[in-house]
Amino acid sequence: MKIYRRTATVMALLILSLAIPGLSTGQSDQDSGGGTTQIDSATPGVHDFDFLVGQWRVHHRTLKERLANSHEWIEFEGILVNQPLMGGYSNVDDTVFEKPGAPFRGVALRSFDSKTQQWSIWWLDSRTPLGPVDPPMRGGFRDGVGTFYADETFNGKPVRTRFLWTKITPTSCHWEQAYSPDGGKTWETNWVQDIVRVR
């Protein structure tokens, strides 16, 4: 597990360096003006994901088929470990999905833009280790709810994807993924996670 977490962190930083122009993982502690680049705790939004740092047990429910009028759900357990990166401007999840007959792992990488006060989220999946990496989900938190969107393709057709973070407490939280085939007019929730802190 420790070796995998180190590997996940290296992969996450590499993707950040490729995805965000001008970013260097070997960045100095000082900027060009001589000041420090330490996190500004007063920047709105930069602490949005602090609640997720630590180790969690996750109960997953996923639709057996997406955008097919399916009402059959598959349930399984998992483990999520989150750690901050880049002084708090980024964080990464190392996740184990204990799906019956087809377990897999994934890495969620998040990066905060202080100018737009928005987060971008990338996904690495052990089932498709050669990629490609999908466009990032983008969004933020308002009134305790995190909402993130991206435009993707599913089965060769364009879909709008939405993440929701809700019911956030120090020991639990709730996450959902939904697809919209009509540009956001209607949504089908296809993945639900109930997340409980282990430590």
Accessible surface in RSA format (square Angstrom, percent):
REM  Atomic radii and reference values for relative SASA: ProtOr
REM  Chains: A
REM  Algorithm: Lee & Richards
REM  Probe-radius: 1.40
REM  Slices: 20
REM RES _ NUM      All-atoms   Total-Side   Main-Chain    Non-polar    All polar
REM                ABS   REL    ABS   REL    ABS   REL    ABS   REL    ABS   REL
RES MET A   1   105.89  54.8  60.87  40.3  45.01 107.2  62.19  52.9  43.70  57.9
RES LYS A   2   146.90  71.7 143.13  87.8   3.78   9.0  86.38  77.8  60.52  64.5
RES ILE A   3   125.06  71.2 124.58  92.8   0.49   1.2 124.58  89.7   0.49   1.3
RES TYR A   4    63.03  29.4  59.38  33.8   3.65   9.5  51.17  38.5  11.86  14.6
RES ARG A   5    50.95  21.4  50.47  25.7   0.48   1.1   8.42  11.5  42.53  25.8
RES ARG A   6   146.60  61.6 142.12  72.4   4.47  10.6  74.15 101.3  72.45  43.9
RES THR A   7    64.33  45.8  59.62  60.4   4.71  11.2  45.21  60.7  19.12  28.9
RES ALA A   8     1.97   1.8   1.12   1.7   0.85   1.9   1.92   2.7   0.04   0.1
RES THR A   9    24.89  17.7  24.89  25.2   0.00   0.0  22.74  30.5   2.15   3.3
RES VAL A  10    99.86  65.7  97.81  88.5   2.05   4.9  98.79  85.8   1.07   2.9
RES MET A  11    80.03  41.4  79.52  52.6   0.51   1.2  62.35  53.0  17.68  23.4
RES ALA A  12     0.00   0.0   0.00   0.0   0.00   0.0   0.00   0.0   0.00   0.0
RES LEU A  13    44.53  24.8  44.53  31.9   0.00   0.0  44.53  31.3   0.00   0.0
RES LEU A  14   101.76  56.7  98.52  70.5   3.24   8.2 101.27  71.1   0.49   1.3
RES ILE A  15    21.19  12.1  20.36  15.2   0.83   2.0  21.16  15.2   0.03   0.1
RES LEU A  16     0.00   0.0   0.00   0.0   0.00   0.0   0.00   0.0   0.00   0.0
RES SER A  17    35.33  29.9  19.91  26.6  15.42  35.5  14.25  30.3  21.08  29.5
RES LEU A  18   139.13  77.5 107.83  77.1  31.29  78.7 110.26  77.4  28.87  77.7
RES ALA A  19    43.26  39.8  10.53  16.2  32.73  74.5  21.00  29.6  22.26  59.0
RES ILE A  20    52.37  29.8  51.82  38.6   0.54   1.3  52.37  37.7   0.00   0.0
RES PRO A  21   128.49  93.6  99.85  91.0  28.64 104.1 110.57  91.3  17.91 111.3
RES GLY A  22    85.55 105.5   0.00   N/A  85.55 105.5  45.16 123.9  40.38  90.4
RES LEU A  23    34.12  19.0  19.34  13.8  14.78  37.1  22.73  16.0  11.39  30.6
RES SER A  24    59.13  50.0  52.89  70.6   6.24  14.4  34.94  74.4  24.19  33.9
RES THR A  25    81.11  57.7  42.14  42.7  38.97  92.9  17.03  22.9  64.08  96.9
RES GLY A  26    68.25  84.2   0.00   N/A  68.25  84.2  37.67 103.4  30.58  68.5
RES GLN A  27   113.95  63.7  87.29  63.8  26.66  63.5  28.13  59.9  85.81  65.1
RES SER A  28    71.39  60.3  55.30  73.8  16.09  37.1  45.41  96.7  25.98  36.4
RES ASP A  29   116.37  81.5 111.63 111.1   4.74  11.2  31.19  73.4  85.18  85.0
RES GLN A  30   111.96  62.6 100.43  73.4  11.53  27.4  17.78  37.8  94.18  71.4
RES ASP A  31    68.44  47.9  53.21  53.0  15.23  36.0  29.65  69.8  38.79  38.7
RES SER A  32   132.12 111.6  82.28 109.8  49.84 114.8  60.25 128.3  71.88 100.7
RES GLY A  33    74.06  91.3   0.00   N/A  74.06  91.3  39.45 108.3  34.61  77.5
RES GLY A  34    47.82  59.0   0.00   N/A  47.82  59.0  29.02  79.7  18.79  42.1
RES GLY A  35    35.54  43.8   0.00   N/A  35.54  43.8  33.07  90.8   2.47   5.5
RES THR A  36    88.77  63.1  67.20  68.1  21.57  51.4  47.27  63.5  41.50  62.7
RES THR A  37    61.92  44.0  37.93  38.4  23.99  57.2  31.07  41.7  30.85  46.6
RES GLN A  38   147.94  82.7 123.98  90.6  23.97  57.1  43.09  91.7 104.85  79.5
RES ILE A  39    53.50  30.4  35.48  26.4  18.02  43.4  35.48  25.6  18.02  48.9
RES ASP A  40    77.38  54.2  71.64  71.3   5.73  13.6  27.67  65.1  49.71  49.6
RES SER A  41    84.05  71.0  67.04  89.5  17.01  39.2  31.79  67.7  52.26  73.2
RES ALA A  42    82.50  75.9  55.60  85.8  26.90  61.2  66.18  93.2  16.32  43.2
RES THR A  43    22.13  15.7  14.61  14.8   7.52  17.9  10.60  14.2  11.54  17.4
RES PRO A  44    81.10  59.1  70.18  64.0  10.92  39.7  81.10  67.0   0.00   0.0
RES GLY A  45    22.59  27.9   0.00   N/A  22.59  27.9  10.38  28.5  12.21  27.3
RES VAL A  46     1.48   1.0   0.00   0.0   1.48   3.6   0.00   0.0   1.48   4.0
RES HIS A  47    80.78  44.1  70.36  48.9  10.42  26.6  66.25  68.3  14.53  16.9
RES ASP A  48    36.11  25.3  23.21  23.1  12.90  30.5   6.18  14.5  29.93  29.9
RES PHE A  49     3.89   1.9   1.60   1.0   2.28   5.9   2.71   1.6   1.18   3.4
RES ASP A  50    78.82  55.2  66.96  66.6  11.86  28.0  29.02  68.3  49.79  49.7
RES PHE A  51    35.57  17.8  19.97  12.4  15.60  40.6  33.22  20.1   2.35   6.7
RES LEU A  52     0.00   0.0   0.00   0.0   0.00   0.0   0.00   0.0   0.00   0.0
RES VAL A  53    57.67  37.9  52.61  47.6   5.07  12.2  52.61  45.7   5.07  13.7
RES GLY A  54    19.36  23.9   0.00   N/A  19.36  23.9  19.36  53.1   0.00   0.0
RES GLN A  55    38.15  21.3  37.87  27.7   0.28   0.7   1.20   2.6  36.95  28.0
RES TRP A  56     0.01   0.0   0.01   0.0   0.00   0.0   0.01   0.0   0.00   0.0
RES ARG A  57    91.99  38.6  90.46  46.1   1.53   3.6  45.51  62.2  46.48  28.2
RES VAL A  58     0.61   0.4   0.61   0.6   0.00   0.0   0.61   0.5   0.00   0.0
RES HIS A  59    58.24  31.8  56.69  39.4   1.54   3.9  47.81  49.3  10.42  12.1
RES HIS A  60     0.33   0.2   0.33   0.2   0.00   0.0   0.33   0.3   0.00   0.0
RES ARG A  61    73.30  30.8  73.30  37.4   0.00   0.0  17.51  23.9  55.80  33.8
RES THR A  62    11.78   8.4  11.78  11.9   0.00   0.0  10.59  14.2   1.19   1.8
RES LEU A  63    12.58   7.0   4.29   3.1   8.29  20.8   4.29   3.0   8.29  22.3
RES LYS A  64   119.21  58.2  94.44  57.9  24.76  59.0  49.07  44.2  70.14  74.7
RES GLU A  65   101.91  58.5  97.03  73.4   4.87  11.6  26.99  52.2  74.91  61.2
RES ARG A  66    60.73  25.5  52.08  26.5   8.65  20.6   9.82  13.4  50.91  30.9
RES LEU A  67    58.24  32.4  24.79  17.7  33.45  84.1  30.04  21.1  28.20  75.9
RES ALA A  68    54.37  50.0  24.65  38.0  29.71  67.6  35.03  49.3  19.34  51.2
RES ASN A  69   123.38  85.1 102.17  98.7  21.20  51.1  34.83  83.8  88.55  85.6
RES SER A  70    20.52  17.3   7.58  10.1  12.94  29.8  11.56  24.6   8.97  12.6
RES HIS A  71   151.77  83.0 126.93  88.2  24.84  63.5  94.50  97.4  57.27  66.6
RES GLU A  72    97.26  55.8  91.06  68.9   6.20  14.8  37.95  73.4  59.31  48.4
RES TRP A  73    77.29  31.0  51.09  24.7  26.20  61.5  36.09  19.2  41.19  66.8
RES ILE A  74    50.94  29.0  47.48  35.4   3.46   8.3  50.94  36.7   0.00   0.0
RES GLU A  75    93.41  53.6  73.04  55.3  20.37  48.5  22.49  43.5  70.92  57.9
RES PHE A  76    11.89   6.0   3.35   2.1   8.54  22.2  11.89   7.2   0.00   0.0
RES GLU A  77    62.65  36.0  61.01  46.2   1.64   3.9  35.41  68.5  27.24  22.2
RES GLY A  78     0.00   0.0   0.00   N/A   0.00   0.0   0.00   0.0   0.00   0.0
RES ILE A  79    37.73  21.5  37.65  28.1   0.08   0.2  37.65  27.1   0.08   0.2
RES LEU A  80     7.13   4.0   7.13   5.1   0.00   0.0   7.13   5.0   0.00   0.0
RES VAL A  81    16.81  11.1  15.43  14.0   1.38   3.3  15.43  13.4   1.38   3.7
RES ASN A  82     3.91   2.7   0.00   0.0   3.91   9.4   0.00   0.0   3.91   3.8
RES GLN A  83    57.98  32.4  57.98  42.4   0.00   0.0  17.04  36.3  40.93  31.0
RES PRO A  84    71.83  52.4  58.94  53.7  12.89  46.9  59.21  48.9  12.62  78.4
RES LEU A  85    18.77  10.5  13.53   9.7   5.25  13.2  18.77  13.2   0.00   0.0
RES MET A  86    72.75  37.7  38.14  25.2  34.61  82.4  54.72  46.5  18.03  23.9
RES GLY A  87    58.43  72.1   0.00   N/A  58.43  72.1  42.79 117.4  15.64  35.0
RES GLY A  88    19.79  24.4   0.00   N/A  19.79  24.4  13.87  38.1   5.92  13.3
RES TYR A  89    44.56  20.8  44.56  25.4   0.00   0.0  31.68  23.8  12.89  15.9
RES SER A  90     0.58   0.5   0.00   0.0   0.58   1.3   0.00   0.0   0.58   0.8
RES ASN A  91     6.73   4.6   6.73   6.5   0.00   0.0   3.89   9.4   2.84   2.7
RES VAL A  92     2.47   1.6   2.19   2.0   0.27   0.7   2.19   1.9   0.27   0.7
RES ASP A  93     4.03   2.8   4.03   4.0   0.00   0.0   0.23   0.5   3.79   3.8
RES ASP A  94     6.46   4.5   4.50   4.5   1.96   4.6   4.50  10.6   1.96   2.0
RES THR A  95     6.37   4.5   6.37   6.5   0.00   0.0   3.33   4.5   3.04   4.6
RES VAL A  96    29.30  19.3  29.30  26.5   0.00   0.0  29.30  25.5   0.00   0.0
RES PHE A  97     3.91   2.0   3.91   2.4   0.00   0.0   3.91   2.4   0.00   0.0
RES GLU A  98    67.24  38.6  55.48  42.0  11.76  28.0  30.45  58.9  36.79  30.0
RES LYS A  99    57.13  27.9  54.93  33.7   2.20   5.2  13.82  12.4  43.32  46.1
RES PRO A 100    91.84  66.9  63.79  58.1  28.05 102.0  75.24  62.1  16.60 103.2
RES GLY A 101    86.26 106.4   0.00   N/A  86.26 106.4  42.36 116.2  43.90  98.3
RES ALA A 102    52.69  48.4  44.99  69.4   7.70  17.5  51.72  72.8   0.97   2.6
RES PRO A 103    97.84  71.3  77.20  70.4  20.63  75.0  77.42  63.9  20.42 126.9
RES PHE A 104    14.08   7.0   5.95   3.7   8.14  21.2  13.21   8.0   0.87   2.5
RES ARG A 105    65.89  27.7  65.85  33.6   0.03   0.1  29.66  40.5  36.23  22.0
RES GLY A 106     1.21   1.5   0.00   N/A   1.21   1.5   1.21   3.3   0.00   0.0
RES VAL A 107     3.45   2.3   3.22   2.9   0.23   0.6   3.22   2.8   0.23   0.6
RES ALA A 108    10.26   9.4  10.26  15.8   0.00   0.0  10.26  14.5   0.00   0.0
RES LEU A 109     0.84   0.5   0.84   0.6   0.00   0.0   0.84   0.6   0.00   0.0
RES ARG A 110     7.23   3.0   7.23   3.7   0.00   0.0   0.00   0.0   7.23   4.4
RES SER A 111     8.57   7.2   6.49   8.7   2.08   4.8   1.05   2.2   7.52  10.5
RES PHE A 112    11.92   6.0   0.00   0.0  11.92  31.0   0.00   0.0  11.92  34.1
RES ASP A 113    65.09  45.6  59.32  59.0   5.77  13.6  27.85  65.5  37.23  37.1
RES SER A 114    50.92  43.0  38.05  50.8  12.87  29.7   9.02  19.2  41.90  58.7
RES LYS A 115   193.62  94.5 157.38  96.6  36.24  86.3 107.66  96.9  85.96  91.6
RES THR A 116    83.22  59.2  58.89  59.7  24.33  58.0  63.16  84.8  20.06  30.3
RES GLN A 117    85.86  48.0  73.48  53.7  12.38  29.5  12.05  25.7  73.81  56.0
RES GLN A 118    76.80  42.9  75.69  55.3   1.11   2.6  14.26  30.3  62.55  47.4
RES TRP A 119     2.12   0.9   2.06   1.0   0.06   0.1   2.12   1.1   0.00   0.0
RES SER A 120    14.28  12.1  14.28  19.1   0.00   0.0   1.76   3.7  12.52  17.5
RES ILE A 121    10.80   6.1   7.96   5.9   2.84   6.8   7.96   5.7   2.84   7.7
RES TRP A 122    15.42   6.2  13.54   6.6   1.89   4.4   8.29   4.4   7.14  11.6
RES TRP A 123    84.59  33.9  75.86  36.7   8.73  20.5  67.66  36.1  16.92  27.5
RES LEU A 124    28.65  16.0  26.57  19.0   2.08   5.2  28.00  19.7   0.65   1.8
RES ASP A 125    20.21  14.2  12.09  12.0   8.12  19.2   6.76  15.9  13.45  13.4
RES SER A 126    57.48  48.6  31.39  41.9  26.10  60.1  35.17  74.9  22.31  31.3
RES ARG A 127   133.28  56.0 101.59  51.8  31.70  75.5  56.36  77.0  76.93  46.6
RES THR A 128    80.48  57.2  71.16  72.1   9.33  22.2  63.59  85.4  16.90  25.5
RES PRO A 129   107.44  78.3  72.19  65.8  35.24 128.1  79.62  65.7  27.82 172.9
RES LEU A 130   177.40  98.8 143.53 102.7  33.87  85.1 149.46 105.0  27.94  75.2
RES GLY A 131    30.45  37.6   0.00   N/A  30.45  37.6  12.12  33.3  18.33  41.1
RES PRO A 132   128.27  93.5 106.18  96.8  22.09  80.3 114.03  94.1  14.24  88.5
RES VAL A 133    63.48  41.8  37.94  34.3  25.54  61.5  39.22  34.1  24.26  65.8
RES ASP A 134    71.86  50.3  67.71  67.4   4.15   9.8   8.20  19.3  63.66  63.5
RES PRO A 135    80.55  58.7  69.69  63.5  10.85  39.4  76.60  63.2   3.94  24.5
RES PRO A 136    23.21  16.9  18.47  16.8   4.74  17.2  18.49  15.3   4.72  29.3
RES MET A 137     7.57   3.9   7.55   5.0   0.03   0.1   7.15   6.1   0.42   0.6
RES ARG A 138   124.64  52.3 119.06  60.7   5.59  13.3  35.17  48.1  89.47  54.2
RES GLY A 139     6.10   7.5   0.00   N/A   6.10   7.5   6.10  16.7   0.00   0.0
RES GLY A 140    21.32  26.3   0.00   N/A  21.32  26.3  11.23  30.8  10.09  22.6
RES PHE A 141    46.38  23.2  14.10   8.7  32.27  84.0  15.72   9.5  30.65  87.7
RES ARG A 142   198.53  83.4 188.38  96.0  10.15  24.2  70.42  96.2 128.12  77.6
RES ASP A 143   138.30  96.9  96.70  96.2  41.60  98.4  43.03 101.3  95.27  95.0
RES GLY A 144    50.27  62.0   0.00   N/A  50.27  62.0  35.87  98.4  14.40  32.3
RES VAL A 145    56.35  37.1  54.50  49.3   1.85   4.4  54.50  47.4   1.85   5.0
RES GLY A 146     0.00   0.0   0.00   N/A   0.00   0.0   0.00   0.0   0.00   0.0
RES THR A 147    38.63  27.5  34.89  35.4   3.74   8.9  21.98  29.5  16.65  25.2
RES PHE A 148     0.00   0.0   0.00   0.0   0.00   0.0   0.00   0.0   0.00   0.0
RES TYR A 149    78.69  36.7  73.34  41.7   5.36  13.9  43.68  32.8  35.01  43.2
RES ALA A 150     7.05   6.5   0.86   1.3   6.19  14.1   7.05   9.9   0.00   0.0
RES ASP A 151    95.99  67.2  82.39  82.0  13.60  32.2  35.07  82.5  60.91  60.7
RES GLU A 152    39.74  22.8  29.03  22.0  10.71  25.5  11.92  23.1  27.82  22.7
RES THR A 153   104.21  74.1  80.73  81.8  23.48  56.0  48.09  64.6  56.12  84.8
RES PHE A 154    50.05  25.0  45.36  28.1   4.68  12.2  48.12  29.2   1.93   5.5
RES ASN A 155   124.74  86.0  86.23  83.3  38.51  92.7  35.54  85.5  89.20  86.2
RES GLY A 156    74.64  92.0   0.00   N/A  74.64  92.0  36.40  99.9  38.24  85.7
RES LYS A 157   145.68  71.1 145.05  89.0   0.64   1.5  87.81  79.0  57.87  61.6
RES PRO A 158   104.89  76.4  99.23  90.5   5.66  20.6  99.47  82.1   5.42  33.7
RES VAL A 159     8.27   5.4   2.32   2.1   5.95  14.3   6.67   5.8   1.60   4.3
RES ARG A 160    73.74  31.0  71.93  36.7   1.81   4.3   9.01  12.3  64.73  39.2
RES THR A 161     2.06   1.5   2.06   2.1   0.00   0.0   2.06   2.8   0.00   0.0
RES ARG A 162    42.66  17.9  42.21  21.5   0.45   1.1   1.10   1.5  41.57  25.2
RES PHE A 163    29.71  14.9  29.71  18.4   0.00   0.0  29.71  18.0   0.00   0.0
RES LEU A 164    38.20  21.3  38.10  27.3   0.10   0.3  38.10  26.8   0.10   0.3
RES TRP A 165     7.65   3.1   7.65   3.7   0.00   0.0   6.72   3.6   0.93   1.5
RES THR A 166    29.49  21.0  29.49  29.9   0.00   0.0  26.26  35.3   3.23   4.9
RES LYS A 167   151.61  74.0 126.71  77.7  24.90  59.3  96.71  87.0  54.90  58.5
RES ILE A 168    54.27  30.9  25.06  18.7  29.22  70.4  25.06  18.0  29.22  79.3
RES THR A 169    59.60  42.4  53.96  54.7   5.64  13.4  58.44  78.5   1.17   1.8
RES PRO A 170   110.21  80.3  98.61  89.9  11.60  42.2 107.47  88.7   2.75  17.1
RES THR A 171    83.89  59.7  83.59  84.7   0.30   0.7  59.08  79.4  24.81  37.5
RES SER A 172    36.99  31.3  36.97  49.3   0.02   0.0  20.41  43.5  16.59  23.2
RES CYS A 173     5.26   4.0   0.00   0.0   5.26  12.4   1.36   3.4   3.91   4.2
RES HIS A 174    15.90   8.7  15.90  11.1   0.00   0.0  14.30  14.7   1.60   1.9
RES TRP A 175    19.23   7.7  19.23   9.3   0.00   0.0  14.43   7.7   4.80   7.8
RES GLU A 176    44.53  25.6  43.99  33.3   0.54   1.3   4.53   8.8  39.99  32.7
RES GLN A 177    16.81   9.4  16.67  12.2   0.14   0.3   0.14   0.3  16.67  12.6
RES ALA A 178     1.59   1.5   1.43   2.2   0.16   0.4   1.43   2.0   0.16   0.4
RES TYR A 179    17.07   8.0  17.07   9.7   0.00   0.0   0.53   0.4  16.54  20.4
RES SER A 180     0.33   0.3   0.00   0.0   0.33   0.8   0.00   0.0   0.33   0.5
RES PRO A 181    79.30  57.8  52.25  47.6  27.05  98.3  52.79  43.6  26.50 164.7
RES ASP A 182    54.24  38.0  37.55  37.4  16.69  39.5  36.16  85.1  18.08  18.0
RES GLY A 183    68.85  84.9   0.00   N/A  68.85  84.9  32.30  88.6  36.55  81.9
RES GLY A 184    28.48  35.1   0.00   N/A  28.48  35.1   9.87  27.1  18.61  41.7
RES LYS A 185   177.64  86.7 142.15  87.2  35.49  84.5  92.59  83.3  85.05  90.6
RES THR A 186    81.28  57.8  76.64  77.7   4.64  11.1  71.03  95.4  10.25  15.5
RES TRP A 187    72.00  28.9  35.20  17.0  36.79  86.4  27.78  14.8  44.22  71.7
RES GLU A 188    40.45  23.2  36.02  27.3   4.43  10.6  28.69  55.5  11.76   9.6
RES THR A 189    41.43  29.5  32.79  33.2   8.64  20.6  17.30  23.2  24.13  36.5
RES ASN A 190     0.00   0.0   0.00   0.0   0.00   0.0   0.00   0.0   0.00   0.0
RES TRP A 191    28.12  11.3  28.12  13.6   0.00   0.0  28.12  15.0   0.00   0.0
RES VAL A 192    13.40   8.8  13.31  12.1   0.08   0.2  13.31  11.6   0.08   0.2
RES GLN A 193    17.00   9.5  17.00  12.4   0.00   0.0   0.00   0.0  17.00  12.9
RES ASP A 194    61.50  43.1  60.02  59.7   1.48   3.5  23.53  55.4  37.97  37.9
RES ILE A 195     1.22   0.7   0.00   0.0   1.22   2.9   0.00   0.0   1.22   3.3
RES VAL A 196    84.90  55.9  84.84  76.8   0.05   0.1  84.84  73.7   0.05   0.1
RES ARG A 197    71.45  30.0  52.18  26.6  19.26  45.9  28.38  38.8  43.07  26.1
RES VAL A 198    84.58  55.7  53.33  48.3  31.25  75.3  58.04  50.4  26.53  72.0
RES ARG A 199   169.08  71.0 143.23  73.0  25.85  61.5  81.55 111.4  87.53  53.0
END  Absolute sums over single chains surface
CHAIN  1 A    11250.6       8658.1       2592.5       6462.8       4787.8
END  Absolute sums over all chains
TOTAL         11250.6       8658.1       2592.5       6462.8       4787.8
